[in-house]
Amino acid sequence: MATNLALDQDLLDHAFRVSGEPTKKAAVTRALQEFIARREQRQVAELFGKLEWDPGYDYKAERERQR
């Protein structure tokens, strides 16, 4: 999908340097992927302390069962 964006050139240049991406499309795609991943991680982190843990759950037994 073609989209025209007015991007800050200094930000774009910085993105090229830190990402190593050679094109605007690649740099913007990488930035969007990382933005989404970070937001999804934040949503998961917000669940810490809110979920009940089953004290009888044996993760080692589950690990063996999945082999």
Secondary structure, DSSP 8 states (H G I E B T S, - for coil): --------HHHHHHHHHHH---SHHHHHHHHHHHHHHHHHHHHHHTTTTTS---TT--HHHHHHHT-
